[in-house]
Amino acid sequence: MASSFYYVAIKGALASSDCDAFGLDPEEISALTKRFPNSKAVVTNGLSIKGPPLTVINTLCQLGYKVVSSTGEIEITWTLQRETSA
């Protein structure tokens, strides 16, 4: 059976207490909003999460994601990937 991959992006600054997430499915949005109350879908095509970027990334890693790339200096965008069955 062939595998396919699903990607999400997290954007934020290391010293920030919030970040933005893009590409999450509804179940992942539900899980993150339970873990990080006061998070809102106020970002175009994304979710504003009231939690530090690295804490959010660690939470997504518990859901099966791994960081595959990052770019930026002050504000960083991390790309995360998880494998799905096709």
Order of alpha helices (4+ residues) and beta strands (2+ residues): beta-beta-alpha-beta-alpha-beta-beta
